[in-house]
Amino acid sequence: MNCPYCKKEMEKGYIQSKHGFGWNRKKRMVAVLSGWFADQPLEYETVAYRCQDCKKIIIDYEKEEE
């Protein structure tokens, strides 16, 4: 995918979370759990493309077919 801002190739990767993620019109308080360890499985992920030059991330929020 090419960056819509600078037109350079974007790097494909993933946005991942242990407890889900969502979009809101307003900022909301987010609870942070203590005792979370990086080696625990991440249950939620979505494809995202990163532009290193523009510092932008494009998120594909429809589940990608495997």
mmCIF file of the N, C-alpha and C atoms, coordinates in Angstrom:
data_MODEL
# 
_entry.id   MODEL 
# 
loop_
_atom_site.group_PDB 
_atom_site.id 
_atom_site.type_symbol 
_atom_site.label_atom_id 
_atom_site.label_alt_id 
_atom_site.label_comp_id 
_atom_site.label_asym_id 
_atom_site.label_entity_id 
_atom_site.label_seq_id 
_atom_site.pdbx_PDB_ins_code 
_atom_site.Cartn_x 
_atom_site.Cartn_y 
_atom_site.Cartn_z 
_atom_site.occupancy 
_atom_site.B_iso_or_equiv 
_atom_site.pdbx_formal_charge 
_atom_site.auth_seq_id 
_atom_site.auth_comp_id 
_atom_site.auth_asym_id 
_atom_site.auth_atom_id 
_atom_site.pdbx_PDB_model_num 
ATOM 1   N N  . MET A 1 1  ? 0.853   -1.175  0.000  1.00 0.00 ? 1  MET A N  1 
ATOM 2   C CA . MET A 1 1  ? 0.000   0.000   0.000  1.00 0.00 ? 1  MET A CA 1 
ATOM 3   C C  . MET A 1 1  ? 0.893   1.231   0.000  1.00 0.00 ? 1  MET A C  1 
ATOM 4   N N  . ASN A 1 2  ? 0.483   2.237   -0.763 1.00 0.00 ? 2  ASN A N  1 
ATOM 5   C CA . ASN A 1 2  ? 1.226   3.488   -0.794 1.00 0.00 ? 2  ASN A CA 1 
ATOM 6   C C  . ASN A 1 2  ? 0.603   4.499   0.155  1.00 0.00 ? 2  ASN A C  1 
ATOM 7   N N  . CYS A 1 3  ? 1.433   5.281   0.780  1.00 0.00 ? 3  CYS A N  1 
ATOM 8   C CA . CYS A 1 3  ? 0.995   6.310   1.716  1.00 0.00 ? 3  CYS A CA 1 
ATOM 9   C C  . CYS A 1 3  ? 0.156   7.362   0.975  1.00 0.00 ? 3  CYS A C  1 
ATOM 10  N N  . PRO A 1 4  ? -1.027  7.703   1.488  1.00 0.00 ? 4  PRO A N  1 
ATOM 11  C CA . PRO A 1 4  ? -1.845  8.728   0.825  1.00 0.00 ? 4  PRO A CA 1 
ATOM 12  C C  . PRO A 1 4  ? -1.268  10.142  0.965  1.00 0.00 ? 4  PRO A C  1 
ATOM 13  N N  . TYR A 1 5  ? -0.265  10.321  1.826  1.00 0.00 ? 5  TYR A N  1 
ATOM 14  C CA . TYR A 1 5  ? 0.326   11.636  2.043  1.00 0.00 ? 5  TYR A CA 1 
ATOM 15  C C  . TYR A 1 5  ? 1.559   11.866  1.173  1.00 0.00 ? 5  TYR A C  1 
ATOM 16  N N  . CYS A 1 6  ? 2.511   10.922  1.207  1.00 0.00 ? 6  CYS A N  1 
ATOM 17  C CA . CYS A 1 6  ? 3.763   11.110  0.465  1.00 0.00 ? 6  CYS A CA 1 
ATOM 18  C C  . CYS A 1 6  ? 3.898   10.168  -0.731 1.00 0.00 ? 6  CYS A C  1 
ATOM 19  N N  . LYS A 1 7  ? 2.999   9.208   -0.848 1.00 0.00 ? 7  LYS A N  1 
ATOM 20  C CA . LYS A 1 7  ? 2.938   8.253   -1.966 1.00 0.00 ? 7  LYS A CA 1 
ATOM 21  C C  . LYS A 1 7  ? 4.029   7.179   -1.933 1.00 0.00 ? 7  LYS A C  1 
ATOM 22  N N  . LYS A 1 8  ? 4.829   7.123   -0.868 1.00 0.00 ? 8  LYS A N  1 
ATOM 23  C CA . LYS A 1 8  ? 5.853   6.085   -0.743 1.00 0.00 ? 8  LYS A CA 1 
ATOM 24  C C  . LYS A 1 8  ? 5.222   4.791   -0.230 1.00 0.00 ? 8  LYS A C  1 
ATOM 25  N N  . GLU A 1 9  ? 5.915   3.678   -0.440 1.00 0.00 ? 9  GLU A N  1 
ATOM 26  C CA . GLU A 1 9  ? 5.444   2.373   0.011  1.00 0.00 ? 9  GLU A CA 1 
ATOM 27  C C  . GLU A 1 9  ? 5.361   2.344   1.541  1.00 0.00 ? 9  GLU A C  1 
ATOM 28  N N  . MET A 1 10 ? 4.261   1.789   2.056  1.00 0.00 ? 10 MET A N  1 
ATOM 29  C CA . MET A 1 10 ? 4.081   1.662   3.498  1.00 0.00 ? 10 MET A CA 1 
ATOM 30  C C  . MET A 1 10 ? 4.434   0.244   3.934  1.00 0.00 ? 10 MET A C  1 
ATOM 31  N N  . GLU A 1 11 ? 4.833   0.101   5.174  1.00 0.00 ? 11 GLU A N  1 
ATOM 32  C CA . GLU A 1 11 ? 5.184   -1.194  5.744  1.00 0.00 ? 11 GLU A CA 1 
ATOM 33  C C  . GLU A 1 11 ? 3.949   -1.828  6.387  1.00 0.00 ? 11 GLU A C  1 
ATOM 34  N N  . LYS A 1 12 ? 3.655   -3.075  6.006  1.00 0.00 ? 12 LYS A N  1 
ATOM 35  C CA . LYS A 1 12 ? 2.514   -3.782  6.574  1.00 0.00 ? 12 LYS A CA 1 
ATOM 36  C C  . LYS A 1 12 ? 2.890   -4.357  7.929  1.00 0.00 ? 12 LYS A C  1 
ATOM 37  N N  . GLY A 1 13 ? 1.985   -4.265  8.886  1.00 0.00 ? 13 GLY A N  1 
ATOM 38  C CA . GLY A 1 13 ? 2.193   -4.832  10.213 1.00 0.00 ? 13 GLY A CA 1 
ATOM 39  C C  . GLY A 1 13 ? 0.847   -5.023  10.887 1.00 0.00 ? 13 GLY A C  1 
ATOM 40  N N  . TYR A 1 14 ? 0.841   -5.040  12.208 1.00 0.00 ? 14 TYR A N  1 
ATOM 41  C CA . TYR A 1 14 ? -0.380  -5.296  12.969 1.00 0.00 ? 14 TYR A CA 1 
ATOM 42  C C  . TYR A 1 14 ? -0.461  -4.386  14.178 1.00 0.00 ? 14 TYR A C  1 
ATOM 43  N N  . ILE A 1 15 ? -1.667  -3.951  14.508 1.00 0.00 ? 15 ILE A N  1 
ATOM 44  C CA . ILE A 1 15 ? -1.969  -3.311  15.781 1.00 0.00 ? 15 ILE A CA 1 
ATOM 45  C C  . ILE A 1 15 ? -2.555  -4.432  16.629 1.00 0.00 ? 15 ILE A C  1 
ATOM 46  N N  . GLN A 1 16 ? -2.007  -4.635  17.825 1.00 0.00 ? 16 GLN A N  1 
ATOM 47  C CA . GLN A 1 16 ? -2.430  -5.757  18.658 1.00 0.00 ? 16 GLN A CA 1 
ATOM 48  C C  . GLN A 1 16 ? -2.790  -5.274  20.056 1.00 0.00 ? 16 GLN A C  1 
ATOM 49  N N  . SER A 1 17 ? -3.699  -6.014  20.696 1.00 0.00 ? 17 SER A N  1 
ATOM 50  C CA . SER A 1 17 ? -4.143  -5.659  22.037 1.00 0.00 ? 17 SER A CA 1 
ATOM 51  C C  . SER A 1 17 ? -4.587  -6.911  22.784 1.00 0.00 ? 17 SER A C  1 
ATOM 52  N N  . LYS A 1 18 ? -4.440  -6.905  24.059 1.00 0.00 ? 18 LYS A N  1 
ATOM 53  C CA . LYS A 1 18 ? -4.872  -8.021  24.900 1.00 0.00 ? 18 LYS A CA 1 
ATOM 54  C C  . LYS A 1 18 ? -6.379  -8.020  25.110 1.00 0.00 ? 18 LYS A C  1 
ATOM 55  N N  . HIS A 1 19 ? -6.984  -6.840  25.245 1.00 0.00 ? 19 HIS A N  1 
ATOM 56  C CA . HIS A 1 19 ? -8.386  -6.757  25.645 1.00 0.00 ? 19 HIS A CA 1 
ATOM 57  C C  . HIS A 1 19 ? -9.275  -6.031  24.649 1.00 0.00 ? 19 HIS A C  1 
ATOM 58  N N  . GLY A 1 20 ? -8.872  -5.932  23.411 1.00 0.00 ? 20 GLY A N  1 
ATOM 59  C CA . GLY A 1 20 ? -9.704  -5.308  22.388 1.00 0.00 ? 20 GLY A CA 1 
ATOM 60  C C  . GLY A 1 20 ? -9.395  -3.838  22.197 1.00 0.00 ? 20 GLY A C  1 
ATOM 61  N N  . PHE A 1 21 ? -9.943  -3.278  21.153 1.00 0.00 ? 21 PHE A N  1 
ATOM 62  C CA . PHE A 1 21 ? -9.761  -1.859  20.866 1.00 0.00 ? 21 PHE A CA 1 
ATOM 63  C C  . PHE A 1 21 ? -10.962 -1.372  20.079 1.00 0.00 ? 21 PHE A C  1 
ATOM 64  N N  . GLY A 1 22 ? -11.167 -0.089  20.089 1.00 0.00 ? 22 GLY A N  1 
ATOM 65  C CA . GLY A 1 22 ? -12.313 0.463   19.391 1.00 0.00 ? 22 GLY A CA 1 
ATOM 66  C C  . GLY A 1 22 ? -12.117 1.935   19.107 1.00 0.00 ? 22 GLY A C  1 
ATOM 67  N N  . TRP A 1 23 ? -12.979 2.465   18.289 1.00 0.00 ? 23 TRP A N  1 
ATOM 68  C CA . TRP A 1 23 ? -12.945 3.870   17.888 1.00 0.00 ? 23 TRP A CA 1 
ATOM 69  C C  . TRP A 1 23 ? -14.064 4.604   18.596 1.00 0.00 ? 23 TRP A C  1 
ATOM 70  N N  . ASN A 1 24 ? -13.775 5.796   19.087 1.00 0.00 ? 24 ASN A N  1 
ATOM 71  C CA . ASN A 1 24 ? -14.780 6.626   19.746 1.00 0.00 ? 24 ASN A CA 1 
ATOM 72  C C  . ASN A 1 24 ? -14.662 8.054   19.238 1.00 0.00 ? 24 ASN A C  1 
ATOM 73  N N  . ARG A 1 25 ? -15.766 8.772   19.249 1.00 0.00 ? 25 ARG A N  1 
ATOM 74  C CA . ARG A 1 25 ? -15.739 10.190  18.867 1.00 0.00 ? 25 ARG A CA 1 
ATOM 75  C C  . ARG A 1 25 ? -15.058 11.044  19.931 1.00 0.00 ? 25 ARG A C  1 
ATOM 76  N N  . LYS A 1 26 ? -15.136 10.611  21.183 1.00 0.00 ? 26 LYS A N  1 
ATOM 77  C CA . LYS A 1 26 ? -14.547 11.360  22.295 1.00 0.00 ? 26 LYS A CA 1 
ATOM 78  C C  . LYS A 1 26 ? -13.527 10.486  23.014 1.00 0.00 ? 26 LYS A C  1 
ATOM 79  N N  . LYS A 1 27 ? -12.581 11.146  23.670 1.00 0.00 ? 27 LYS A N  1 
ATOM 80  C CA . LYS A 1 27 ? -11.623 10.413  24.503 1.00 0.00 ? 27 LYS A CA 1 
ATOM 81  C C  . LYS A 1 27 ? -12.366 9.816   25.685 1.00 0.00 ? 27 LYS A C  1 
ATOM 82  N N  . ARG A 1 28 ? -11.944 8.639   26.093 1.00 0.00 ? 28 ARG A N  1 
ATOM 83  C CA . ARG A 1 28 ? -12.549 7.981   27.242 1.00 0.00 ? 28 ARG A CA 1 
ATOM 84  C C  . ARG A 1 28 ? -11.437 7.475   28.150 1.00 0.00 ? 28 ARG A C  1 
ATOM 85  N N  . MET A 1 29 ? -11.768 7.285   29.401 1.00 0.00 ? 29 MET A N  1 
ATOM 86  C CA . MET A 1 29 ? -10.813 6.720   30.340 1.00 0.00 ? 29 MET A CA 1 
ATOM 87  C C  . MET A 1 29 ? -10.578 5.264   29.974 1.00 0.00 ? 29 MET A C  1 
ATOM 88  N N  . VAL A 1 30 ? -9.346  4.831   30.075 1.00 0.00 ? 30 VAL A N  1 
ATOM 89  C CA . VAL A 1 30 ? -8.987  3.456   29.756 1.00 0.00 ? 30 VAL A CA 1 
ATOM 90  C C  . VAL A 1 30 ? -8.356  2.835   30.991 1.00 0.00 ? 30 VAL A C  1 
ATOM 91  N N  . ALA A 1 31 ? -8.881  1.706   31.407 1.00 0.00 ? 31 ALA A N  1 
ATOM 92  C CA . ALA A 1 31 ? -8.317  1.009   32.558 1.00 0.00 ? 31 ALA A CA 1 
ATOM 93  C C  . ALA A 1 31 ? -7.047  0.278   32.133 1.00 0.00 ? 31 ALA A C  1 
ATOM 94  N N  . VAL A 1 32 ? -6.039  0.353   32.960 1.00 0.00 ? 32 VAL A N  1 
ATOM 95  C CA . VAL A 1 32 ? -4.784  -0.349  32.697 1.00 0.00 ? 32 VAL A CA 1 
ATOM 96  C C  . VAL A 1 32 ? -4.635  -1.417  33.772 1.00 0.00 ? 32 VAL A C  1 
ATOM 97  N N  . LEU A 1 33 ? -4.463  -2.641  33.329 1.00 0.00 ? 33 LEU A N  1 
ATOM 98  C CA . LEU A 1 33 ? -4.318  -3.743  34.275 1.00 0.00 ? 33 LEU A CA 1 
ATOM 99  C C  . LEU A 1 33 ? -2.869  -3.895  34.702 1.00 0.00 ? 33 LEU A C  1 
ATOM 100 N N  . SER A 1 34 ? -2.655  -4.030  35.971 1.00 0.00 ? 34 SER A N  1 
ATOM 101 C CA . SER A 1 34 ? -1.306  -4.316  36.432 1.00 0.00 ? 34 SER A CA 1 
ATOM 102 C C  . SER A 1 34 ? -1.078  -5.819  36.328 1.00 0.00 ? 34 SER A C  1 
ATOM 103 N N  . GLY A 1 35 ? 0.135   -6.221  36.227 1.00 0.00 ? 35 GLY A N  1 
ATOM 104 C CA . GLY A 1 35 ? 0.449   -7.642  36.152 1.00 0.00 ? 35 GLY A CA 1 
ATOM 105 C C  . GLY A 1 35 ? 0.376   -8.209  34.744 1.00 0.00 ? 35 GLY A C  1 
ATOM 106 N N  . TRP A 1 36 ? 0.259   -7.359  33.737 1.00 0.00 ? 36 TRP A N  1 
ATOM 107 C CA . TRP A 1 36 ? 0.222   -7.832  32.361 1.00 0.00 ? 36 TRP A CA 1 
ATOM 108 C C  . TRP A 1 36 ? 1.649   -8.111  31.906 1.00 0.00 ? 36 TRP A C  1 
ATOM 109 N N  . PHE A 1 37 ? 1.842   -9.233  31.267 1.00 0.00 ? 37 PHE A N  1 
ATOM 110 C CA . PHE A 1 37 ? 3.176   -9.624  30.822 1.00 0.00 ? 37 PHE A CA 1 
ATOM 111 C C  . PHE A 1 37 ? 3.197   -9.746  29.309 1.00 0.00 ? 37 PHE A C  1 
ATOM 112 N N  . ALA A 1 38 ? 4.274   -9.328  28.688 1.00 0.00 ? 38 ALA A N  1 
ATOM 113 C CA . ALA A 1 38 ? 4.393   -9.307  27.234 1.00 0.00 ? 38 ALA A CA 1 
ATOM 114 C C  . ALA A 1 38 ? 4.293   -10.693 26.609 1.00 0.00 ? 38 ALA A C  1 
ATOM 115 N N  . ASP A 1 39 ? 4.549   -11.743 27.366 1.00 0.00 ? 39 ASP A N  1 
ATOM 116 C CA . ASP A 1 39 ? 4.503   -13.081 26.766 1.00 0.00 ? 39 ASP A CA 1 
ATOM 117 C C  . ASP A 1 39 ? 3.096   -13.681 26.780 1.00 0.00 ? 39 ASP A C  1 
ATOM 118 N N  . GLN A 1 40 ? 2.105   -12.946 27.282 1.00 0.00 ? 40 GLN A N  1 
ATOM 119 C CA . GLN A 1 40 ? 0.726   -13.426 27.234 1.00 0.00 ? 40 GLN A CA 1 
ATOM 120 C C  . GLN A 1 40 ? 0.204   -13.273 25.804 1.00 0.00 ? 40 GLN A C  1 
ATOM 121 N N  . PRO A 1 41 ? -0.680  -14.166 25.364 1.00 0.00 ? 41 PRO A N  1 
ATOM 122 C CA . PRO A 1 41 ? -1.194  -14.049 23.999 1.00 0.00 ? 41 PRO A CA 1 
ATOM 123 C C  . PRO A 1 41 ? -2.048  -12.791 23.823 1.00 0.00 ? 41 PRO A C  1 
ATOM 124 N N  . LEU A 1 42 ? -1.927  -12.172 22.662 1.00 0.00 ? 42 LEU A N  1 
ATOM 125 C CA . LEU A 1 42 ? -2.722  -11.001 22.337 1.00 0.00 ? 42 LEU A CA 1 
ATOM 126 C C  . LEU A 1 42 ? -3.943  -11.483 21.563 1.00 0.00 ? 42 LEU A C  1 
ATOM 127 N N  . GLU A 1 43 ? -5.128  -11.183 22.063 1.00 0.00 ? 43 GLU A N  1 
ATOM 128 C CA . GLU A 1 43 ? -6.352  -11.742 21.506 1.00 0.00 ? 43 GLU A CA 1 
ATOM 129 C C  . GLU A 1 43 ? -6.910  -10.946 20.333 1.00 0.00 ? 43 GLU A C  1 
ATOM 130 N N  . TYR A 1 44 ? -6.555  -9.683  20.206 1.00 0.00 ? 44 TYR A N  1 
ATOM 131 C CA . TYR A 1 44 ? -7.115  -8.836  19.166 1.00 0.00 ? 44 TYR A CA 1 
ATOM 132 C C  . TYR A 1 44 ? -5.989  -8.291  18.302 1.00 0.00 ? 44 TYR A C  1 
ATOM 133 N N  . GLU A 1 45 ? -6.199  -8.323  17.002 1.00 0.00 ? 45 GLU A N  1 
ATOM 134 C CA . GLU A 1 45 ? -5.222  -7.725  16.089 1.00 0.00 ? 45 GLU A CA 1 
ATOM 135 C C  . GLU A 1 45 ? -5.931  -7.293  14.823 1.00 0.00 ? 45 GLU A C  1 
ATOM 136 N N  . THR A 1 46 ? -5.376  -6.292  14.159 1.00 0.00 ? 46 THR A N  1 
ATOM 137 C CA . THR A 1 46 ? -5.872  -5.843  12.875 1.00 0.00 ? 46 THR A CA 1 
ATOM 138 C C  . THR A 1 46 ? -4.688  -5.385  12.045 1.00 0.00 ? 46 THR A C  1 
ATOM 139 N N  . VAL A 1 47 ? -4.820  -5.520  10.745 1.00 0.00 ? 47 VAL A N  1 
ATOM 140 C CA . VAL A 1 47 ? -3.760  -5.119  9.828  1.00 0.00 ? 47 VAL A CA 1 
ATOM 141 C C  . VAL A 1 47 ? -3.614  -3.606  9.871  1.00 0.00 ? 47 VAL A C  1 
ATOM 142 N N  . ALA A 1 48 ? -2.378  -3.137  9.826  1.00 0.00 ? 48 ALA A N  1 
ATOM 143 C CA . ALA A 1 48 ? -2.093  -1.702  9.785  1.00 0.00 ? 48 ALA A CA 1 
ATOM 144 C C  . ALA A 1 48 ? -0.882  -1.468  8.899  1.00 0.00 ? 48 ALA A C  1 
ATOM 145 N N  . TYR A 1 49 ? -0.851  -0.318  8.248  1.00 0.00 ? 49 TYR A N  1 
ATOM 146 C CA . TYR A 1 49 ? 0.267   0.056   7.385  1.00 0.00 ? 49 TYR A CA 1 
ATOM 147 C C  . TYR A 1 49 ? 0.903   1.314   7.947  1.00 0.00 ? 49 TYR A C  1 
ATOM 148 N N  . ARG A 1 50 ? 2.236   1.302   8.050  1.00 0.00 ? 50 ARG A N  1 
ATOM 149 C CA . ARG A 1 50 ? 2.974   2.413   8.670  1.00 0.00 ? 50 ARG A CA 1 
ATOM 150 C C  . ARG A 1 50 ? 3.846   3.105   7.644  1.00 0.00 ? 50 ARG A C  1 
ATOM 151 N N  . CYS A 1 51 ? 3.797   4.437   7.642  1.00 0.00 ? 51 CYS A N  1 
ATOM 152 C CA . CYS A 1 51 ? 4.705   5.229   6.815  1.00 0.00 ? 51 CYS A CA 1 
ATOM 153 C C  . CYS A 1 51 ? 5.789   5.784   7.732  1.00 0.00 ? 51 CYS A C  1 
ATOM 154 N N  . GLN A 1 52 ? 6.991   5.322   7.534  1.00 0.00 ? 52 GLN A N  1 
ATOM 155 C CA . GLN A 1 52 ? 8.130   5.745   8.355  1.00 0.00 ? 52 GLN A CA 1 
ATOM 156 C C  . GLN A 1 52 ? 8.413   7.239   8.164  1.00 0.00 ? 52 GLN A C  1 
ATOM 157 N N  . ASP A 1 53 ? 8.218   7.745   6.956  1.00 0.00 ? 53 ASP A N  1 
ATOM 158 C CA . ASP A 1 53 ? 8.525   9.151   6.669  1.00 0.00 ? 53 ASP A CA 1 
ATOM 159 C C  . ASP A 1 53 ? 7.482   10.108  7.241  1.00 0.00 ? 53 ASP A C  1 
ATOM 160 N N  . CYS A 1 54 ? 6.196   9.809   7.045  1.00 0.00 ? 54 CYS A N  1 
ATOM 161 C CA . CYS A 1 54 ? 5.114   10.700  7.481  1.00 0.00 ? 54 CYS A CA 1 
ATOM 162 C C  . CYS A 1 54 ? 4.677   10.468  8.923  1.00 0.00 ? 54 CYS A C  1 
ATOM 163 N N  . LYS A 1 55 ? 5.114   9.340   9.497  1.00 0.00 ? 55 LYS A N  1 
ATOM 164 C CA . LYS A 1 55 ? 4.705   8.982   10.864 1.00 0.00 ? 55 LYS A CA 1 
ATOM 165 C C  . LYS A 1 55 ? 3.184   8.801   10.954 1.00 0.00 ? 55 LYS A C  1 
ATOM 166 N N  . LYS A 1 56 ? 2.614   8.176   9.931  1.00 0.00 ? 56 LYS A N  1 
ATOM 167 C CA . LYS A 1 56 ? 1.185   7.891   9.873  1.00 0.00 ? 56 LYS A CA 1 
ATOM 168 C C  . LYS A 1 56 ? 0.968   6.389   9.881  1.00 0.00 ? 56 LYS A C  1 
ATOM 169 N N  . ILE A 1 57 ? -0.155  5.960   10.453 1.00 0.00 ? 57 ILE A N  1 
ATOM 170 C CA . ILE A 1 57 ? -0.563  4.555   10.429 1.00 0.00 ? 57 ILE A CA 1 
ATOM 171 C C  . ILE A 1 57 ? -1.964  4.494   9.858  1.00 0.00 ? 57 ILE A C  1 
ATOM 172 N N  . ILE A 1 58 ? -2.162  3.625   8.877  1.00 0.00 ? 58 ILE A N  1 
ATOM 173 C CA . ILE A 1 58 ? -3.467  3.373   8.283  1.00 0.00 ? 58 ILE A CA 1 
ATOM 174 C C  . ILE A 1 58 ? -3.927  2.021   8.815  1.00 0.00 ? 58 ILE A C  1 
ATOM 175 N N  . ILE A 1 59 ? -5.091  1.986   9.449  1.00 0.00 ? 59 ILE A N  1 
ATOM 176 C CA . ILE A 1 59 ? -5.598  0.758   10.062 1.00 0.00 ? 59 ILE A CA 1 
ATOM 177 C C  . ILE A 1 59 ? -6.726  0.195   9.211  1.00 0.00 ? 59 ILE A C  1 
ATOM 178 N N  . ASP A 1 60 ? -6.619  -1.085  8.932  1.00 0.00 ? 60 ASP A N  1 
ATOM 179 C CA . ASP A 1 60 ? -7.633  -1.816  8.185  1.00 0.00 ? 60 ASP A CA 1 
ATOM 180 C C  . ASP A 1 60 ? -8.505  -2.525  9.205  1.00 0.00 ? 60 ASP A C  1 
ATOM 181 N N  . TYR A 1 61 ? -9.673  -1.983  9.548  1.00 0.00 ? 61 TYR A N  1 
ATOM 182 C CA . TYR A 1 61 ? -10.453 -2.541  10.656 1.00 0.00 ? 61 TYR A CA 1 
ATOM 183 C C  . TYR A 1 61 ? -11.405 -3.661  10.285 1.00 0.00 ? 61 TYR A C  1 
ATOM 184 N N  . GLU A 1 62 ? -11.403 -4.090  9.045  1.00 0.00 ? 62 GLU A N  1 
ATOM 185 C CA . GLU A 1 62 ? -12.141 -5.291  8.672  1.00 0.00 ? 62 GLU A CA 1 
ATOM 186 C C  . GLU A 1 62 ? -11.188 -6.468  8.778  1.00 0.00 ? 62 GLU A C  1 
ATOM 187 N N  . LYS A 1 63 ? -11.624 -7.550  9.376  1.00 0.00 ? 63 LYS A N  1 
ATOM 188 C CA . LYS A 1 63 ? -10.758 -8.711  9.595  1.00 0.00 ? 63 LYS A CA 1 
ATOM 189 C C  . LYS A 1 63 ? -10.240 -9.221  8.252  1.00 0.00 ? 63 LYS A C  1 
ATOM 190 N N  . GLU A 1 64 ? -8.923  -9.388  8.182  1.00 0.00 ? 64 GLU A N  1 
ATOM 191 C CA . GLU A 1 64 ? -8.282  -9.884  6.964  1.00 0.00 ? 64 GLU A CA 1 
ATOM 192 C C  . GLU A 1 64 ? -8.460  -11.392 6.842  1.00 0.00 ? 64 GLU A C  1 
ATOM 193 N N  . GLU A 1 65 ? -8.750  -11.864 5.660  1.00 0.00 ? 65 GLU A N  1 
ATOM 194 C CA . GLU A 1 65 ? -8.852  -13.302 5.418  1.00 0.00 ? 65 GLU A CA 1 
ATOM 195 C C  . GLU A 1 65 ? -7.481  -13.942 5.534  1.00 0.00 ? 65 GLU A C  1 
ATOM 196 N N  . GLU A 1 66 ? -7.415  -15.108 6.139  1.00 0.00 ? 66 GLU A N  1 
ATOM 197 C CA . GLU A 1 66 ? -6.122  -15.798 6.322  1.00 0.00 ? 66 GLU A CA 1 
ATOM 198 C C  . GLU A 1 66 ? -5.861  -16.754 5.197  1.00 0.00 ? 66 GLU A C  1 
# 
